[in-house]
Amino acid sequence: MPKLVWRVKVITELEPGVATEAEVARIERGEEAGLAELGLRLEEAKRLTAALQAEIVTTQVATAGERPRPCAACGQMLVSKGHYRATFRSLFGDVPVRVRRLLACPCQGPGEPRSFAAVDLGGGGVAPELAYVTARYAALAPFGKVAALLSELLPIGGAANAGTVRNRTRRVGEEVAQPHAAEAANRPTAGAVGSVVVGLDGGHVRSRRPEEGRHFEVVAGKVIDARGVQHRFAFARNGPAASADALQRALAAAGADADTPATVLCDGDAGLWRLQQEVLPGATPVLDWWHTAVRFEHASRTARGLEAQIARRAERDLERAKWRLWHGRRAGCRDRLAALLRWTGRRHVREAAGIDRLRRHVTGLLGYLDRNAGALVPYAARRRRGEPISTAFVESAVNEIVAKRMTKRQQMRWDRATVQPFLDVRTAVLNGTLEDAFRQRYPGFRPTNDGAALPAAA
């Protein structure tokens, strides 16, 4: 049967009027092509892009090595030291290259390196685009699934296993995401406009080191500025000093500092309050209303299981105490709960079945309110003014950062000492800043005018 043949060639023009031609692909089809034979197949497209990438990269590296290079200090021409073999790993395949080495100029002094590469391939020779795509999807899905997806769609070599994806993602966190966050934290700000709302919460992930415990805690949170822009952050709780430094960097990256008017919401964890006191001592602490209301509800459910007369009295006192707390009458709330606790201690009441459970709930509620007395606010008034009273927006951050990727159906084991780069990559993806971090690290990476319309052909 006759066949249709397409030859794909690359014409390289290194100098005006001097061109070389190389065939990179040959595609054959029968004259009567079926639906599955129309256009390029995935495997053909992978071979085509891999061949094209190999032709371009090899020429670029060779041209850069052959170009004469003077010393930046004295102008003396540098001498070649030969070549070394390396592999450039990209989205479109692995390309073996010969990189020229140049001897350093004697004027640089004895402490400087004696030679350097004419083309810096960086650590591992991984292209920024490959590192970006790998880290972006590894922040959203398990490492093994990301490796399988990329290997299916792109002619990637050496990334067919979860370990490679994990290592590359970790390097992106250490070399790209963390420096970008540090630069943003050190950047001088013109002062916050209005106030910010900070929410703190925590989640537990499984530990790879049983000697350090089965789980360890990851603190996650959000900073919401006056315009409603949200900035997510997360860090492993590795001691008071380290956690305070991590929270301070996260707040600075979001444009907040110790002098920024802030409201901090928390579920009552003593360690999170200590972090707030150290990093934002002038902030207004607010105890999450939802967690408080849940404790009242637990006590009310226990009361409803008692004898009818005792149940009515206990439910009435709990509702009145809750009403007082809602309207900012903390002392009245505590007095009502204390009176309820004394009443349950009377002889004719304490003999009722189930009364001990009610006493435990009321005692725990009193202790919870006493421990967080400084964070009890007039919730009703704040609600009318449209001010936050709940950590629901922080619960969503914990779900986004920790639960969906690190627990639930993706039960991985994590190392407390090395989990931070992965948290930085995930928060950068969720905040939409990972591409900017790569653009800062690698000049020329995905210029911001990529989406602009191309000029019309003449």
CORJOHU-V178808 format. One record per backbone hydrogen bond with DSSP energy under -0.5 kcal/mol. CO is the residue of the C=O (numbers start at 0). NH is the residue of the N-H. E is the energy in kcal/mol with one decimal. If there is no record, write none. Layout:
<<CO	NH	E> <CO	NH	E>>
This chain:
<<1	30	-1.3> <3	28	-2.5> <5	7	-0.5> <5	26	-2.9> <6	8	-0.6> <7	23	-2.8> <7	24	-1.5> <9	11	-0.6> <9	21	-2.1> <10	12	-0.5> <11	13	-0.6> <11	19	-2.7> <14	17	-2.3> <16	18	-0.6> <17	13	-0.6> <17	14	-1.0> <19	11	-3.0> <21	9	-3.4> <24	7	-2.7> <26	5	-3.0> <28	3	-4.0> <30	32	-1.0> <33	36	-1.3> <34	37	-1.0> <40	44	-2.5> <41	45	-2.3> <42	46	-2.2> <43	47	-2.5> <44	48	-2.6> <45	49	-2.2> <46	50	-2.4> <47	51	-2.5> <48	52	-2.6> <49	53	-2.3> <50	54	-2.1> <51	55	-2.2> <52	56	-2.8> <53	57	-2.0> <54	58	-1.5> <55	59	-2.5> <56	60	-2.7> <57	61	-2.2> <58	62	-2.5> <59	63	-2.4> <60	64	-1.8> <61	65	-1.7> <62	66	-1.1> <68	77	-2.5> <70	74	-1.4> <75	70	-2.4> <78	102	-3.2> <81	100	-3.1> <83	98	-2.8> <85	96	-2.7> <86	88	-0.7> <87	89	-0.5> <87	94	-2.8> <88	126	-3.2> <89	92	-1.3> <92	89	-1.1> <93	95	-0.5> <94	87	-2.9> <96	85	-2.3> <96	98	-0.6> <98	83	-2.0> <99	117	-3.1> <100	80	-3.1> <100	81	-0.6> <101	115	-2.1> <104	107	-2.0> <105	108	-1.3> <108	111	-1.0> <113	103	-2.6> <115	101	-3.1> <118	120	-0.8> <121	123	-0.5> <121	124	-0.7> <122	125	-0.7> <124	88	-3.2> <126	130	-2.4> <127	131	-2.8> <128	132	-2.5> <129	133	-2.4> <130	134	-2.4> <131	135	-2.8> <132	136	-2.0> <133	137	-2.2> <134	138	-1.4> <136	139	-1.1> <136	140	-1.7> <141	145	-2.1> <142	146	-2.4> <143	147	-2.1> <144	148	-2.5> <145	149	-2.6> <146	150	-2.1> <147	151	-1.5> <148	152	-1.9> <149	153	-2.7> <153	155	-2.4> <160	164	-1.3> <161	165	-2.7> <162	166	-2.6> <163	167	-2.4> <164	168	-2.3> <165	169	-2.3> <166	170	-2.2> <167	171	-2.0> <168	172	-2.2> <169	173	-2.2> <170	174	-3.1> <171	175	-2.2> <171	176	-2.3> <172	177	-2.4> <175	179	-1.8> <176	180	-2.3> <177	181	-2.6> <178	182	-2.5> <179	183	-2.2> <180	184	-2.1> <181	185	-2.0> <182	186	-0.9> <191	193	-0.7> <192	225	-0.6> <195	262	-1.9> <196	223	-2.7> <197	264	-2.8> <198	221	-1.3> <200	219	-2.3> <202	217	-3.5> <204	215	-1.9> <205	413	-2.8> <207	209	-0.7> <208	211	-1.8> <209	212	-1.8> <213	206	-2.8> <215	204	-2.3> <216	236	-2.2> <217	202	-2.4> <218	234	-2.2> <219	200	-2.0> <220	232	-1.9> <221	198	-2.4> <222	224	-0.5> <222	230	-2.0> <223	196	-2.5> <224	227	-1.8> <228	224	-1.9> <230	222	-2.0> <232	220	-2.2> <234	218	-2.8> <235	237	-1.1> <238	242	-2.4> <239	243	-2.3> <240	244	-2.2> <241	245	-2.2> <242	246	-2.5> <243	247	-2.3> <244	248	-2.3> <245	249	-2.2> <246	250	-2.4> <247	251	-2.3> <248	252	-2.4> <249	253	-1.1> <250	255	-3.0> <251	254	-1.5> <256	259	-1.5> <260	195	-2.3> <261	283	-2.5> <262	197	-3.2> <262	264	-0.5> <263	285	-2.6> <264	199	-2.2> <265	287	-2.7> <268	272	-1.9> <269	273	-2.0> <270	274	-1.8> <271	275	-2.2> <272	276	-2.5> <273	277	-1.9> <274	278	-2.6> <275	279	-2.4> <279	282	-1.5> <282	284	-0.7> <283	263	-2.2> <285	265	-1.6> <287	291	-1.3> <288	292	-3.0> <289	293	-2.2> <290	294	-1.5> <291	295	-1.8> <292	296	-2.3> <293	297	-2.3> <294	298	-1.8> <295	299	-2.4> <296	300	-2.4> <297	301	-1.8> <298	302	-2.1> <299	303	-2.1> <300	304	-0.6> <301	304	-0.9> <302	305	-1.9> <306	310	-3.4> <307	311	-2.3> <308	312	-1.7> <309	313	-2.6> <310	314	-2.8> <311	315	-2.2> <312	316	-2.2> <313	317	-2.3> <314	318	-2.4> <315	319	-2.2> <316	320	-2.4> <317	321	-2.4> <318	322	-2.4> <319	323	-2.2> <320	324	-2.1> <321	325	-2.5> <322	326	-1.6> <323	328	-3.1> <324	327	-1.6> <324	378	-0.6> <325	379	-2.7> <327	329	-1.4> <328	332	-2.0> <329	333	-2.5> <330	334	-2.6> <331	335	-2.1> <332	336	-2.2> <333	337	-2.7> <334	338	-2.4> <335	339	-2.1> <336	340	-2.2> <337	341	-2.2> <338	342	-2.3> <339	343	-2.1> <340	344	-0.5> <341	344	-0.9> <342	345	-1.5> <345	348	-1.0> <345	349	-3.4> <346	350	-0.9> <348	351	-2.1> <351	354	-1.6> <353	357	-1.3> <354	358	-2.3> <355	359	-2.2> <356	360	-2.1> <357	361	-2.6> <358	362	-2.7> <359	363	-2.5> <360	364	-2.2> <361	365	-2.5> <362	366	-2.4> <363	367	-2.3> <364	368	-2.3> <365	369	-2.4> <366	370	-2.4> <367	371	-1.2> <369	372	-1.3> <371	374	-1.8> <372	375	-1.2> <374	286	-3.0> <374	376	-0.5> <376	378	-1.5> <377	381	-2.2> <378	382	-2.5> <379	383	-2.2> <380	384	-1.7> <381	386	-2.7> <382	385	-1.1> <388	288	-2.6> <390	393	-0.7> <390	394	-2.3> <391	395	-1.8> <392	396	-0.9> <393	397	-2.5> <394	398	-2.1> <395	399	-2.5> <396	400	-3.1> <397	401	-2.0> <397	402	-2.3> <398	403	-2.8> <401	405	-2.9> <401	406	-0.8> <402	406	-1.3> <405	411	-0.7> <406	409	-2.5> <408	410	-0.5> <409	411	-2.0> <411	205	-0.5> <413	207	-2.2> <413	415	-0.5> <414	417	-0.7> <414	418	-1.2> <417	421	-0.5> <418	422	-1.9> <419	423	-2.6> <420	424	-2.0> <421	425	-2.4> <422	426	-2.6> <423	427	-2.0> <424	428	-2.2> <425	429	-2.5> <426	430	-2.5> <427	431	-0.8> <427	432	-2.5> <427	433	-1.1> <432	436	-2.1> <433	437	-2.1> <434	438	-2.3> <435	439	-2.0> <436	440	-2.0> <437	441	-3.0> <440	442	-0.5> <441	444	-2.0> <443	445	-0.6> <446	449	-1.7> <448	451	-1.5>>
